[in-house]
Amino acid sequence: MENQIFQWKRFVAALRKEVVENWRTLLFSAIGIYGVLALFMILGNIIHGDDDFTGVIKFRYTFVYIVFSFGGIIVASLAFRGLKTKTGRIELLTSPSSTFEKFLVNTVIYVLGFIVAFPICAQLADLTRILILLPWGGEFDVPGPINFLNTIHQFASQEELWDCSTKVWLEVGMYIGALAAPGLYLLGSILWPRLSFLKTFAALYAVEFVVLILAMIGISMFTDMQSFVLWYAEHITSGVMMMCFSIFAIVQLVIYWAVAWWLWKRKDVISLKWWS
């Protein structure tokens, strides 16, 4: 009996169809990311030209991570834009592939695909920086190509992880967050296909504002705000606090992706409402 949940040939066919139909959007997104990275890497190198190489490299790595974070959520918000119209919903929801395969195709292209393509764009952008600025190398420093292997921290030992090393848990939180945030905007793409990024962004900060108000009320009931701020400032950079942030990021990752899948299963051709 044919597997109705996942079949490799069906998945590959659906994946190929999505890429062929949306190759322009995917290509222009990659070119845009490459252009932004190249422009700011060149400007950053010129601005930091009188500094040592360490200063320049730190600027590049920091900027690359910022672009990666924002680029990831923007691309993820495009995943289910086909749901905007009834025609798009009919084409997407009635295609021969299973519900799980449709969800997996969009996840592979707009989340995993971005994670794979981004380092390539960043590497090409950095090589462009070198190619353009190298003739003027006598006027300011032009450091060598960015090395992404340096961004992957190799744990010295298990003790470093369980001893709540601040640096290790900060990196763990950053890596997990890089997967959790696209999950949220993928969820938003399913929930609000029209203007998905803006609506998800607004909803996120509305929720954060409400949580902040409730937290301030709760803090004022047990202590004064000044004491809490001093305590928070003292412990914000501790390994224990970073570990708590990482655990919270894991919880967010699970919730975002689980809710995204639940909402996707409830989609139908007639209505965009999640409660229908």
Salt bridges, closest charged atoms under 4 A:
GLU2 OE2 - ARG10 NH1 3.04
GLU21 OE2 - LYS17 NZ 3.04
ASP51 OD2 - HIS48 ND1 3.08
GLU91 OE2 - LYS17 NZ 3.36
GLU101 OE1 - ARG10 NE 2.89
ASP126 OD2 - ARG60 NH1 2.51
ASP126 OD1 - ARG129 NE 2.70
GLU160 OE2 - HIS153 NE2 3.85
GLU171 OE1 - HIS153 ND1 3.67
